[in-house]
Structure formats: structure tokens, C-alpha cells
Amino acid sequence: MHTLTATEGLTKGETYAELAAQLRALVEGEDDFIANAANLSALLFHTLPDLNWAGFYLLKGGELVLGPFQGRPACVRIPLGSGVCGTAAAARRTVVVENVHEFPGHIACDSASNSEVVVPLLRGDELLGVLDLDSPNVGRFDAEDAKGLEELVRAFLRI
């Protein structure tokens, strides 16, 4: 059983370094993608402040399909290029949105969400899906969050 380590009082950089260490411990010896995605979703949701959703959309049949997550029920399918998740997936780059209500084509799965960060899951040239975090706070995510989450995705994918 894994116990979450408190990250209160740490800088963002220190928080993400601590989360990476916890994630490596969680996935050590476990190769099941879905199980590891579920644990990463829970780790983020219960450790990072001011989140209302943390989870995955996985590429299946040319669209993003809801995967393991923590939070309220969510949209099940997102076309590539649509919304923040579909945009990040199609562009194969992290997208940070300060205010989702100003993002063209934003898909409002949860009306409480006001900011979002989406990190593509890439193994080489292969797009596996995206990691999506939402917050009820406008401006919750920044470049430091993007960098920390990209590191976590690399640890999750073991690349």
C-alpha cells in the first residue's frame, strides 16, 4: 500500500519532484497501463491543490476516449482537434489555458472548471492519449505546472 507524502510548504518544483518520486514508487513492478493511470490520477487529485478533475483520455479509433480519472463524471469522447484535450493531442504539445471560457471550442464537461492543462502522452511518435487537469480557479496552471506534469508523464510512460 502506498501512502501519500505531504507536499505542503514545498515550491512547485519541489512538489513535482516529490510527486515524481511517489509515482515511480507506485508504478514500480507494475506494467498495467490502466492501473498505473488510475493511480497517477488519484495521486494528482489528492495531492495538488485546487483541482476539480485529474485524469486521462486515451486514443482509440482516432478519438480520445475517457480513461481513469478522479472528479465528476466527464465527457466520454473527444474528437482530435476539439477542445483543449483534442487540441493538445492533435498538436502533440502541452496546452495551458488560463481561462477555459476564452478558449475557442472549449468543451465544458464540468461547468465548475475555469482553467486547464493538458499534456499529450507520447511514446516516441505514437500518441497514446492525454493527461488532463482542471481547476475551478482561473489561472491555476502555468509553465512550471506544464514542465512538472511533462516530467510526470515521462515517469509514467517510463521514457
Secondary structure as UniProt FT lines:
FT   TURN            8..9
FT   HELIX           12..27
FT   TURN            28..29
FT   HELIX           33..47
FT   STRAND          53..60
FT   TURN            61..62
FT   STRAND          63..71
FT   STRAND          77..79
FT   TURN            80..81
FT   HELIX           83..91
FT   STRAND          95..97
FT   HELIX           100..102
FT   TURN            104..105
FT   TURN            111..112
FT   STRAND          115..123
FT   TURN            124..125
FT   STRAND          126..135
FT   TURN            138..139
FT   HELIX           143..157
//
